[in-house]
Amino acid sequence: MPFTTTVGLLVVVYVSKQTRVVIIDSNEASMCPRIRELIEHRFTVVVRRLKSADYVLTKTGKMKGSIGIERKTVDDLIASVKDGRLWKQVSLLCDTYQYPILLIEGSMYPFTTDPILMGAYVSLILSFTKLKVAHSRDMRGSAAFIKRVATYFGPSGREPPLVKEKYLDPKQVKIAMLTTIQGVGPKRAKALLSELPELFHTKYRGKDMKKKLDKVKGLSRKARETILKVFLEE
């Protein structure tokens, strides 16, 4: 079980390596006690004041590397769009957590009938590419979603996968592998394979690799260095 201690205004949460902890913002806990009850049934819950997010899923008790979930009912989402606070909240959410999630609770029908609201929703998704948006039908659905994420992010060490899609086609696998290099997107990955078809061959000694890499347009110096290290180092 975790325990907390207060140092000035800082609340430190101590947890064991085997504990799955859900930190709930104190305002959220008082407004939605039902969600807390549903989560407490399976996970350890710590209630404290959070600067950002309503729920934090953490393995260490620290914000770094954790998941921050901002839960909003559709009515609250509409209000926050109209008064402009939504963008500030989402910006802070993305800056604070490695995995920021906006959980929208309720029917999105009002957004489908109001072009201004739909425009704001689309703008939000396109402006914050790091943000993940999830939907739930009601409070019970929100609790189920949070519990599922907490289970996935638990002490087993599993984290959200880096690659969203998986392939069986060898060429697609090679492209996906190359796109894990910073500065290399799908287009440049295809250009690399076109210029260096022997790149993944185990017997390839890379005599002309550097020259061929220089021919690939838009490839940064750091990306070139990374590719050379990956494929040429013994």
C-alpha positions as CSV (number, residue, x, y, z in Angstrom):
1,M,0.0,0.0,0.0
2,P,1.3,3.5,-0.8
3,F,1.5,6.2,1.8
4,T,1.8,10.0,1.4
5,T,3.7,12.7,3.2
6,T,3.4,16.4,2.8
7,V,6.5,18.7,2.4
8,G,5.3,22.3,2.2
9,L,2.8,22.2,-0.7
10,L,4.4,19.1,-2.3
11,V,2.6,15.8,-1.8
12,V,4.9,12.8,-2.3
13,V,3.4,9.4,-3.0
14,Y,5.4,6.4,-2.0
15,V,4.5,3.2,-3.8
16,S,5.9,-0.3,-4.0
17,K,7.0,-1.7,-7.4
18,Q,4.0,-4.1,-7.4
19,T,1.4,-1.5,-6.7
20,R,-0.9,-0.1,-9.4
21,V,-1.7,3.4,-8.4
22,V,-4.4,5.7,-9.7
23,I,-4.1,9.3,-8.4
24,I,-7.3,11.2,-8.5
25,D,-7.6,15.0,-8.4
26,S,-9.3,16.0,-5.1
27,N,-12.0,18.1,-6.9
28,E,-12.8,15.2,-9.3
29,A,-13.0,12.7,-6.4
30,S,-15.5,14.9,-4.6
31,M,-17.6,15.6,-7.7
32,C,-17.6,12.0,-9.0
33,P,-17.3,9.6,-6.0
34,R,-18.9,6.8,-8.0
35,I,-15.9,6.6,-10.4
36,R,-13.6,6.5,-7.4
37,E,-15.6,3.7,-5.8
38,L,-15.5,1.6,-9.0
39,I,-11.7,2.1,-9.4
40,E,-11.0,1.5,-5.7
41,H,-12.5,-2.0,-6.0
42,R,-9.5,-3.1,-8.0
43,F,-6.7,-0.5,-7.7
44,T,-5.0,1.6,-5.0
45,V,-6.3,5.1,-5.1
46,V,-4.6,8.2,-3.8
47,V,-6.5,11.5,-3.7
48,R,-4.6,14.7,-4.0
49,R,-4.7,18.1,-5.7
50,L,-3.4,17.9,-9.3
51,K,-2.4,20.9,-11.5
52,S,-3.4,19.0,-14.6
53,A,-5.6,16.0,-15.3
54,D,-8.3,14.3,-13.3
55,Y,-6.7,10.9,-13.1
56,V,-3.0,10.0,-13.2
57,L,-1.8,6.4,-13.7
58,T,1.7,5.9,-12.5
59,K,4.1,3.1,-11.6
60,T,6.4,5.3,-9.5
61,G,4.2,8.0,-8.0
62,K,5.9,10.6,-10.2
63,M,4.3,12.5,-13.1
64,K,7.2,11.7,-15.5
65,G,6.4,8.7,-17.8
66,S,2.8,8.5,-16.5
67,I,-0.6,8.7,-18.1
68,G,-2.7,11.8,-17.5
69,I,-6.5,11.5,-18.2
70,E,-8.7,14.6,-18.3
71,R,-12.3,13.6,-18.1
72,K,-14.9,15.9,-19.5
73,T,-18.6,15.5,-19.9
74,V,-19.9,16.7,-23.2
75,D,-21.6,19.7,-21.4
76,D,-18.3,20.6,-19.7
77,L,-16.5,20.2,-23.0
78,I,-18.8,22.6,-24.8
79,A,-18.5,25.1,-22.0
80,S,-14.7,24.9,-22.0
81,V,-14.7,25.4,-25.8
82,K,-16.8,28.5,-25.5
83,D,-14.8,30.1,-22.7
84,G,-11.4,29.1,-24.2
85,R,-10.0,27.2,-21.3
86,L,-10.0,23.8,-23.1
87,W,-6.8,24.7,-25.1
88,K,-4.9,25.8,-21.9
89,Q,-6.0,22.6,-20.1
90,V,-5.0,20.3,-23.0
91,S,-1.7,22.2,-23.5
92,L,-0.8,21.7,-19.9
93,L,-1.9,18.1,-20.0
94,C,0.4,17.4,-23.0
95,D,3.3,19.2,-21.3
96,T,3.0,17.3,-18.0
97,Y,2.4,13.7,-19.0
98,Q,4.0,11.3,-21.4
99,Y,0.7,9.9,-22.4
100,P,-2.1,12.6,-22.3
101,I,-5.6,11.4,-22.8
102,L,-8.8,13.5,-23.1
103,L,-11.8,11.3,-22.1
104,I,-15.1,12.6,-23.4
105,E,-18.2,11.3,-21.5
106,G,-21.6,11.4,-23.2
107,S,-23.1,11.7,-26.7
108,M,-21.2,13.9,-29.2
109,Y,-24.4,14.7,-31.0
110,P,-24.3,18.4,-30.2
111,F,-20.9,18.6,-32.1
112,T,-22.4,17.0,-35.2
113,T,-25.1,19.7,-35.4
114,D,-23.0,22.7,-34.6
115,P,-20.3,23.6,-37.1
116,I,-18.5,25.8,-34.6
117,L,-18.2,23.1,-32.1
118,M,-17.2,20.5,-34.7
119,G,-14.6,23.0,-36.0
120,A,-13.2,23.4,-32.5
121,Y,-13.1,19.6,-32.0
122,V,-11.2,19.1,-35.3
123,S,-8.8,22.0,-34.4
124,L,-8.1,20.4,-31.0
125,I,-7.2,17.0,-32.6
126,L,-5.0,18.5,-35.3
127,S,-3.3,21.1,-33.0
128,F,-2.2,18.6,-30.3
129,T,-0.9,15.5,-32.1
130,K,0.4,14.0,-28.9
131,L,-3.1,14.0,-27.4
132,K,-5.2,10.8,-27.5
133,V,-9.0,11.3,-27.4
134,A,-11.3,8.6,-26.0
135,H,-15.0,8.4,-25.6
136,S,-17.3,6.8,-23.0
137,R,-21.1,6.6,-22.8
138,D,-21.4,7.4,-19.1
139,M,-19.7,7.5,-15.8
140,R,-19.5,3.8,-15.5
141,G,-18.0,3.6,-19.0
142,S,-15.4,6.2,-17.9
143,A,-14.5,4.1,-14.9
144,A,-14.2,1.0,-17.0
145,F,-11.9,2.8,-19.5
146,I,-9.6,4.1,-16.6
147,K,-9.5,0.6,-15.1
148,R,-8.5,-0.9,-18.4
149,V,-5.7,1.6,-19.0
150,A,-4.5,1.1,-15.4
151,T,-4.4,-2.7,-16.0
152,Y,-2.4,-2.2,-19.2
153,F,0.0,0.2,-17.5
154,G,0.4,-1.9,-14.4
155,P,3.4,-3.5,-12.7
156,S,3.9,-6.0,-15.5
157,G,5.9,-3.3,-17.2
158,R,3.8,-3.0,-20.3
159,E,3.4,0.4,-21.8
160,P,1.5,1.7,-24.8
161,P,3.3,0.3,-27.9
162,L,5.5,2.5,-30.0
163,V,4.2,1.1,-33.2
164,K,0.5,1.3,-33.7
165,E,0.2,-1.0,-36.7
166,K,1.9,-4.4,-37.2
167,Y,2.7,-6.0,-40.5
168,L,3.4,-9.4,-42.1
169,D,4.7,-8.0,-45.4
170,P,8.5,-7.8,-45.1
171,K,8.7,-4.5,-47.0
172,Q,6.2,-2.9,-44.6
173,V,8.1,-4.2,-41.6
174,K,11.3,-2.6,-42.9
175,I,9.5,0.7,-43.5
176,A,8.1,0.6,-39.9
177,M,11.5,-0.2,-38.5
178,L,13.1,2.8,-40.3
179,T,10.4,5.2,-39.2
180,T,11.5,4.6,-35.6
181,I,14.5,6.8,-36.4
182,Q,14.0,10.4,-35.6
183,G,13.6,12.4,-38.8
184,V,12.6,9.4,-41.0
185,G,8.9,9.2,-42.0
186,P,7.2,6.7,-44.3
187,K,8.1,8.6,-47.4
188,R,11.8,8.8,-46.6
189,A,11.8,5.2,-45.4
190,K,10.6,4.2,-48.8
191,A,13.2,6.4,-50.5
192,L,15.9,4.7,-48.4
193,L,14.8,1.2,-49.4
194,S,14.7,2.3,-53.0
195,E,18.2,3.7,-52.9
196,L,19.6,1.0,-50.7
197,P,17.6,-2.2,-51.4
198,E,20.4,-4.3,-49.8
199,L,20.2,-2.3,-46.5
200,F,18.7,-5.2,-44.5
201,H,20.9,-7.9,-46.1
202,T,23.1,-9.6,-43.4
203,K,26.0,-9.9,-45.8
204,Y,26.0,-6.3,-46.8
205,R,29.3,-4.6,-45.8
206,G,28.1,-1.0,-46.5
207,K,31.1,0.1,-48.7
208,D,28.9,2.6,-50.6
209,M,26.2,3.1,-48.0
210,K,27.4,6.6,-47.0
211,K,27.4,7.8,-50.6
212,K,24.0,6.4,-51.2
213,L,22.6,7.9,-48.1
214,D,23.7,11.3,-49.3
215,K,21.5,10.8,-52.3
216,V,18.3,10.5,-50.2
217,K,16.7,13.9,-50.1
218,G,15.5,15.4,-46.9
219,L,17.5,13.0,-44.6
220,S,19.1,14.9,-41.7
221,R,22.7,14.4,-40.7
222,K,21.7,12.9,-37.4
223,A,19.4,10.4,-39.2
224,R,22.3,9.4,-41.5
225,E,24.6,8.9,-38.5
226,T,22.0,6.8,-36.8
227,I,21.4,4.6,-39.8
228,L,25.2,4.1,-40.3
229,K,25.6,3.1,-36.6
230,V,22.6,0.7,-36.7
231,F,23.6,-1.1,-39.9
232,L,27.4,-0.9,-39.8
233,E,28.4,-1.4,-36.2
234,E,29.6,-4.9,-35.3
